[in-house]
Amino acid sequence: MTVTELAAQVGLCSVFVLWCALVLSAVPALRQPHQRGLWLTVLAVTIAITLFQPSVLKGLQALGIGIHQASLARNLIGVLSAGMVLLFMIDPSRTRRAYLSVVVGLTAAIGSLLALDLLQVVDNLSIQTASDLGPADQGFFYWLILIFAHLAGDTVALAVCWRNSLRTRDRDLVMSLRLFAAGSSLAIVFWCGYLWELCVPAFRAQPYLSVIMGVHGLLRAASLMAPITRAFVRSTTVLRTTWQLWPLWRDLVTAVPQVTLAGPQRTRLQEVLRPRSPLALQAHRQTIETYDALLELQRYVRPDAYQRAHQHARLAGVRDDLLAAAALAGALGQARRAVLGGAAPSDPCLLPGMVHCSSVTLLGIARMWPSMADVIACHAPAHQRVSSERPARRGST
């Protein structure tokens, strides 16, 4: 595969990902003012990168749109996106003068490009013509304005995004800012290479610069998708916790109902599809109530239950990394059946790992619960057997 072919594939991939990111993030971004500017900025970048692709230009030609018009639109939208980046980074309520300066500079840059084009100083705006120009050509100033407008916007974006990413503790915002900064750094490399190609006609790096532009688009899309992706991951984690913990939680709170705010629904599917509270809160509540039930059930665990369950799990071929969870599941299953059988509580039999039990431990127990809950026979505690035997001995004497 040649560099030109690689650049075309990376470019089309970046365009596809950018448009998908814009569509998926449109509703939440446009509803929130602090994300609206970023979304509109990425929209302008996406349009410019789309018009940068040779296959897109060929398609427009087939529709009767010339390369000159498409390239002019791409360049104007690109400068607009660079200005929007600056406006997005500047708080107009604090730095009004800087905000107005950017607006004036952006207007001047776009107006200059349009004026130079109307004066027909650039015969062809295709991407290859820049290296054919020299300082004596009037078209040279057209490309110079375009390049420095992008360099100004991307340099400020890189500095501001990186600085703000070091100040905030919001992980979603940090990820978005750093991905946007990484995209800006690649854009700086692209336009510096383009400037070098403009000043040194013998320098031919256009295919490599096109690859850089494509990767830059992917990073812009990633910066927009970072909050959505993390929210999706969190939702998936919550759903997984609720689904996997439900059988253990249901059985334990049935035996110890005083630890739960609301009893379980009839099926696990109902608990997930029709939760009585947000899934994140549901998962958090189930985790806490399961842990509280474990602490309560330790008063009903036989002293040898954990060791017997551990031995049973080992003989059954349970993996070494799951033996502790399997033993805890067996001991808790014995305690649960003791409670349901009406056994009286005794001194707590502290189970290993229950002092600082984590959600990972609870999920491990839930995983082994179906196969280990009933492996240990449930007998009456020792003090109950002694108390029941004493009257018989007295009667015999």
N, C-alpha and C positions, 0 to 999 in steps of 0.2 A: 504494500500500500504506500503510495506516495504521500508527501506532506500535503499536497493540494487536496487529495482525496480525504485524508484525515481531517483537514480543516473543514471540508464540506460536511462530513459526517458529524463532527463535534458541533459545528454551527447549527445544523438542523436539530440535533438533540437539545442544544441549549434553547433554541426557539420553542420547541415543543414543551420542554420543562417550564420555561418562563410563562407561556400562556396557560398551562395547567395550574401553575402556582397562582397566577392572577385570578383565574376563575374560582379556585378553591378558597382563596383568601378574600374575595371581593366583599362578601356580606359582612364578616366580622371587622374587616379593616375600614370599610366605609362608614360603619356605625361609630367608630371610635376616632375622635379628632386627632389624637397623637399618632395614629397609624395611617390616617388617610393620606398624609403627605408622602410617606414612604411608598404606599401603594401606587399613587399617581406617578411618582418618580420612576418606579420600576416599570410602569406601563409605558412611559416615554422611552425608557431604555429598550424595552422589548420591541416596540415598533421600529426603533432605529436598527437594532440587531436583525430583526426580520428582513428589513429592506437591504441589509448588508449581504444577505445570502444570494449567491449566483443563481440558484434554482428558483428563488422567489422573483428575482429580476427577469429571468426568462419567462416565468409565468405571467408577469405584468406586461412584458413585451407582446406576448400572445394575445393579451386583452387590449392592445393598442396603446399602452402607456410606455413612453420612451424611457431609456436608461437615464437620460438627462433629468427628466422630471422626477423619477423615482429616487435618484441619487441626491437631487436637491432637497427633496422632502426628507430623506434620511438625514442629511447633514443639518438641516434646520431643526428637526426633532431631536437630533443628538445634542445640539447646542442648548436647546430648551431643557433637555434632561439634565445637562450639566448645571444649568442655572437653577433648576428645581432642586437639585442636590444641595446647592448652597442655601437656597431659601429654606429647605427642610432643616438644615443644620442651625440656622440663625433664628433666635427668638425675637420676633419683631417688637415685643413689649419691652425688651431690655436694651436691644441694640438697634434702635430704629434707623439710625444713620447708616449702619452697615447694611441693613435690610434694603433701604432705598438705593444704596450704591449698587447692590447686586441687581436690583430691578433695572436700574438705568444701564448698567453694563450689559445685562442680558439683552435688553432692547436694542442697544447700540450694536451688539455683535450680530444679532439676527438681521437688523436693518442693513448692516454693512454687507453681509453675505447676499442678501436679496439685491442690494444695489449693484454689487460686483457681478452678480449673475445677469441682471438686466442689462448691464453694460456689455455683456457678452465677452467678458475677459476670460471666461472658462468655456472652451468649446465642448468639453466632455467631462462630466463629473464622475465618470467611472473610477473605481478605486486605483486603477493602475496609472492614471495620468499624473499623479503627484510627483513621481520620481522623474518624469520627463520635463519638469519645469525647473527653472532657475530663478535666482533673485531678480534678474532683469525682466522676467515675465510678470505681467499684471496679475495673472492667475495665482502667482506665488503668494500674494497677500491674502487671497481667498483662503487658501489652505492654512496659512499661518494663523489667521483669526480663528479658524475652526479648531486647530490643534491646541492653541493656547487657551481657548475657552474650555475645552475638555480638561486640560492639565490643571487649570485653576480649580474647577469644580471637584475633580477627583483628588487633588492634593488636600484640599480643605476637608473633604469627606473622610479621607484616610486619617488625618490628624484628629478630627473631632470624634469620629466613631471610636477610635482606639482609646482616646482619653476618657470618653464617657463610659466605655466598657470597663475601665479600671475603677470607676467611682460607684457603679451600681452593684447591688447584690442580687438583683433579679436575674436568675440564670437564663431565662428566655430572652431577655433584653440583651444580656451580655453576648449570647450566641448570635443573635441577629446583628448586633453592632460589629462583632468581629468578622462575621462572614461578609458583611457589607464592606468593611475595611479591606478585607482580602480581595474582594472584587475590584475595589477602587485601586489597589496597588497594581493589579494586572492591567487595569485600564491605563494607568500611568505608564507602565511598560509599553503597552501598545502604542500610545500616542507619542512617547519618546522615540520609539522605533520608527514611527511614521514621520516624525520630524527629521530624524536622521536620514531617512530615505528621501525626504524632500530636499535636504541640503546636499546630500551626496548621491547623485544620480546613479552611481555604480553600485550602490548598496541595494540589493534586491532581497528583502526578507518578508515579502508580502504573505506567502503561505504560512510562515511561522507566526506572523502577527495575527493572521486569521484564526489560528488555533488558540492563541492567547485570548482573542476576543470571544471565542466560543466558550472557553473555560470561565471567562469573566461573567458571561451570561448565566452559566450554571451557578456561580456563587451568588449572583444577584437573586436568582430564584430561591436558593437555599436560605438566604437572609430573610426572604419573605415567608418561607414555609417553616422556619425554625419554631416559632410559637405554636403553629398548628400541629407540627410533628410531635413536639413535646406534649401538647395537650392530648393528642391521640395516644401516645405512649402511656401517659398517666391514666387515661380512660381504660386502655387495655389492661394495665396492671391492676386497676381497681376491679374490673370485670373478672379477671382471672382470680383475684383474691376472694371475691364474693362467691364465685362458682366452686372453687376448690375447697373453701373452708366450710361451705354450707352443711354438708352431711355431719361433720364433727360438731359444728356449732348447734345444729338442730338436736342431735342426740344428747349433748351435754346440757343444754338449757332445758330440755324436757325433764331431765333428772334434777336439775337445780334451777327451777324457774325464777327464783328470787333475784337472779343476776341479770335478767333481761328486761328491757323496757317494753318490748312487744314480741310475742311468740312468733315462731317461724310459720311461713305459709305452707300450703299443702305440698308444693313441689318446688324443686330448685329452679325450674324454668320460670315459675311465677315470681320467685324472689328476684330474678334478674330482669324479666320483661316488665313486671309491674311492681317496682320497688315502692315502698311506702315512704321513702326518703331518697334524696340523691344518692347515686351509687357510691360516691366517695364516702359519704357519711355512713351509708349502710355497711361498707367494708370496714370502716373504722370502728363502728359499733360492734359488728360481729367479732372483730379481733379482740376488743376489750372484754366483751362478754364471755368469749371463749376462755380467755386467760383467767377471768374471775371464776368461771366454773371449774377450771383446773385447780385453782387454789382451794376452792371449797371441797372438791372431790378428794384431795389429798388426805382428808380426815377419814376416808373410807377405804384407803388403799391398804391391802395386806402387806406386811413387812417384806415378804418374799416375792411379791407379785412382779416387781420390776426384773429381778434376776430370772425368774421363770419365763417371763415374756422374752427376755433377751436370749435365753437359751433356745426357746422355741423358734425365734426368728432366725437364729444362726443355723439351726438344724434344717429349717425350711429353705435355706439358701438365700436369704436376704443379703443384699450387698452390704459391705462393711460400713459405707457412709450412711446407710439407712437403718443400721441396727439400733442406734439410740432412739430414733423416732419410732421404730417398731416396738421397742420395749416400753416406751412411754404410752403408746397407743394401747398395748395389751394391759398395762397396769391401770390405765384410766377406764378401759372397758370393764375391768373387774370391779372398780370402784363405782362406776355408773350402775351396774347391775345390783350392787350391794345396796345403793340408795333406793333403787326402784323396788328392791325386795324388802325394804323396811328395816335394814340394819341400823343400829345406833352408831353415831360417830365416836371416834376415839382420838387419841393424840395424833396430830398430822404426821404422816409418813412422807417426809420430804423427798420428792423425786429429783433426780439429777437434771440440772439445766432449767429448773422452774423458777429460780430466784430472779434471773434477768432474762426471761423468755422473750424471744423476738418473734416477729411475724414469720420469719423464715422457719423457725422451729415449729410454730403452729401449723404452717403449711406442710411441713414434713410429717407431723403427726396425722394431719388430715389425709395425706397420701396413703399412709399405712393403716388408717382406721378401718376400712372395709374388711381387710384380711386379718387384722389383729384384735379387733374389739371383743371377740368372744373366745379367744384361745385359752384364757386363764379361768379355771373353774371358780365360781363364786361361792365361798363358804362363809359361815358366820365368823365374825372376829373372835379372837381367842378369849377375850374377857366375857363375851356372851356365852361361849361354850362352857367356861368355868362356872358362871353364875347359874346356868341351866343344869349343870351336873351336881352342884352342891346340895340342893334339896333332896335329890335321889339318894345321896350318900347318907344324909341325916336320917331319911326314912328307913334305910336298911339297918342303921345301928339302933 
